[in-house]
Amino acid sequence: MNCSIAQALEVIGEWWTPLIVRDLMLGVSRFDDFQSRLGISRNVLTERLGRLESLGIVERAPYQEKPPRYDYRLTEKGRDLWVVMTAMREWGDRWAAPDGAPIVTLHRVCGHETTIVPTCSHCGEVLDARDLKATHGPARGDALPVPRH
């Protein structure tokens, strides 16, 4: 499907992958740590990490030769998922966490709790979904028709 959301879901759309990426963003880097934190089977974790590596989301760095063991690190492509992951977390905090957020983010510079605030990259105005209009982009091809409003 010629849709960027569908293409992104091909990368991170199944259950374990966003949780692995979340843990990478929280500083987890070793296979056994992922397994114990997530309760994921070794074969599923191996497959997911391998897929993330093949897609350029993570890279392995050896930390032990015998037996070979690796740290997993986000690449630039993987770190670019930060906004996606944070938006999902903030939505979950608002709509699926009746007792409050399990994790909050603090801005290292000022020390205050912070959230994502979408703004127009041109004028800087704060955005709401109702402020946006979709139009076809340069790779339109067989893209779904854009509804007219």
N, C-alpha and C positions, 0 to 999 in steps of 0.2 A: 504494500500500500504506500503510495506516495504521500506520506504524512510524517512529519518529524516526531510527533508524539508516538505514533506506532513504532517508528524506528528506535526511539529511546526505550520503549517498553521491551523491545527485542533484547536490549542489553540488560536492563535492570528490573524487568517486569515480573520475574518470578519471586517466590517468597524469600529465599535465603540471600539472594544477591544484595538487596538493599541493606540487610542486616550486617552482612560482611563489610560492605562499604561504610556503613555507620561506624562499625568497630574500628576500621582502619582510620577513620577521621578522628576517633577518640584515642588513637595511639596504639591500638592492638596491632601486632605485627607478626606474631608467631602462630603457626598452625595449631599447636596444642592449646594456646590461649583462646583462639577462635572456637575450637571444639568445646572447651569447657564452658565458655561464656554462653554459647548459643545452643549447646546440646545437640549439635548437628552430627550426623554420622560421618566417619572419616571419608568414605567414598564420595558422598555428596559434597563435602567440603573440598576435597581434592578436585572434583569436577568443576565446581563453581570458581575456585581460585584459578584453575587452568583456563577456564573460559575468560575470566576477567583479564588474565595475562595475555591471552591470544588477541583480545580486543583492545589491548593497550591501556586498560584501566589501572592495572597494577603491574609492578615489576618485582622480580625476586632478587634478593641480595644474599649471597651465602654468608653464614656466620659460623658454620662448622663444616669441616671436611669429612670426617668419619664418625658416624654416618653423615651423609650430606644433609644439611638443614639450612633453611632459608628464612629470612625476614621478608615480609610482603610490605610493599610501600605503594602508595598511590602515585601515579604519574600525573602530569599536568592535566591530562584528559580526565583522570579520576578525581583530581581535586576540583575540577570544574563542576562536578556533581554536588558540591557543597550547597549551592542555592536550592537545588532540587530536594536534597535530603532535608535541609532546614525548613523548606516550605512544607514538606510532608510532616515533619515533626511538629511544627507550629499548628498545622491543621489538626493533628492528633491531640495536641495539648488542649485546643479549644473545644473540639467536638467529641473526643473519645477518652478523656482523662478527667472523670468527675471529681477526683480527689486532688487535682492539680498536676502540673507538669513534673514528670520524673527527673528531667534535666533542664536546666536553664543555661543560656549562654551569656557570658560576660564579655564586654568589650575590654580587651587588654589595656588599651590606652587610658580610658576614663574609669574603668572598673564597674560600670553600670550594666545591668541586665539589658539586653538588646534583642530586637526582633528584626526580621526582614521588612523593609518598607519599599515596595516597588515604586519607582519614579520614572518619569519620562527621560530617556537618555538625551533628548534635545532641550527641553525647557526646564526640567527638574521638578515639575509638578508631581505630587503624589498621585498614584494611579489606583483605580478601582476597575474591576472587570467591565463595569458599565461604561467606562470612559474609552474603551477600545473598540476598534472596528477592524475586522479581518479583510484582507484583500490578497489577491494572488501574488506570489513572489516569483523570482526569476526561474525557479525550477518547477513551475506549475505542472507541466506534463499532464498526467492523468489524475491530478489532485482532485479531491472532492470539491464540488461546487461550493462557493462561499455564499451563505445565505445573504439576501439583501434586506437591509433594515433602513 
